[in-house]
Amino acid sequence: MDELITQFWKQLVALMGFVVWLIRLEGKVKINSKDINTLQELREEDLKRAETSRAETNKKIDNLHHSQERHFESLREDIRSLKRE
């Protein structure tokens, strides 16, 4: 056994270094996976907020449009009454 260790010590050290590198790589992959999941959740929240904001903006635009329509109709009636006179 001692002969094997003394004969192949360089390869054993390289193998141990490779195993350590793989373990570190696995840790980085786990961290990156967590970060990706966090970013996906944030994106979903942002999309929901944007959708809500867009809906509110569209509602305000619709209200303004209806208000303008009422004003224009009032103007049309005034113009018609002026034409009749």
Number of C-alpha atoms within 10 A of each C-alpha: 6 7 8 9 11 10 11 11 12 11 11 14 11 11 12 12 12 12 12 12 12 12 12 12 12 12 12 12 12 12 12 12 12 12 12 12 12 12 12 12 12 12 12 12 12 12 12 12 12 12 12 12 12 12 12 12 12 12 12 12 12 12 12 12 12 12 12 12 12 12 12 12 12 12 12 12 12 12 11 11 10 9 8 7 5
